[in-house]
Amino acid sequence: MFFLYNFEMFFFISYQLGEVQVSNLTIIICAIFSSFTFIAVGISSYKLYKSLINKDDSVS
């Protein structure tokens, strides 16, 4: 029972960022979206770089 109570309290912890109070769920959601964007840009950049390296030189 004590563990369940502590888990519920951890789930609803909020952090003070200046004058704004942000819950940890909001921080987790922002981290997920940020990592998804970072991975998508990385994949796109890798494909662009790979297409520039493997360009067919017989056209020019």
C-alpha positions as CSV (number, residue, x, y, z in Angstrom):
1,M,0.0,0.0,0.0
2,F,2.9,2.4,0.8
3,F,4.5,1.7,-2.6
4,L,1.2,2.5,-4.4
5,Y,0.8,5.7,-2.5
6,N,4.4,6.8,-3.3
7,F,3.9,5.9,-7.0
8,E,0.7,8.0,-7.1
9,M,2.5,10.9,-5.5
10,F,5.4,10.6,-8.0
11,F,3.0,10.5,-10.9
12,F,1.5,13.9,-10.0
13,I,4.8,15.7,-9.1
14,S,5.0,19.2,-10.6
15,Y,8.1,21.3,-11.1
16,Q,8.4,25.0,-10.8
17,L,10.0,26.6,-13.9
18,G,10.1,30.2,-13.0
19,E,6.5,31.3,-12.5
20,V,5.1,28.3,-14.4
21,Q,4.3,25.0,-12.7
22,V,4.7,22.0,-15.0
23,S,3.7,18.5,-14.2
24,N,6.1,15.6,-14.9
25,L,3.6,14.1,-17.4
26,T,3.9,17.2,-19.5
27,I,7.7,17.0,-19.4
28,I,7.5,13.3,-20.4
29,I,5.2,14.0,-23.3
30,C,7.5,16.9,-24.5
31,A,10.5,14.5,-24.3
32,I,8.8,11.9,-26.3
33,F,7.8,14.3,-29.1
34,S,11.3,15.9,-29.1
35,S,13.0,12.5,-29.4
36,F,10.6,11.5,-32.2
37,T,11.4,14.7,-34.1
38,F,15.1,14.2,-33.5
39,I,15.0,10.6,-34.8
40,A,12.9,11.7,-37.9
41,V,15.3,14.5,-38.8
42,G,18.2,12.1,-38.3
43,I,16.7,9.5,-40.7
44,S,15.8,12.2,-43.2
45,S,19.3,13.6,-43.1
46,Y,20.9,10.2,-43.5
47,K,18.7,9.4,-46.5
48,L,19.6,12.7,-48.1
49,Y,23.3,12.2,-47.5
50,K,23.1,8.6,-48.8
51,S,21.3,9.8,-52.0
52,L,24.0,12.4,-52.6
53,I,26.8,9.8,-52.2
54,N,25.1,7.2,-54.4
55,K,24.3,9.7,-57.2
56,D,24.8,8.3,-60.7
57,D,27.6,10.1,-62.5
58,S,26.8,8.8,-66.0
59,V,24.1,11.5,-66.5
60,S,26.5,14.4,-66.6
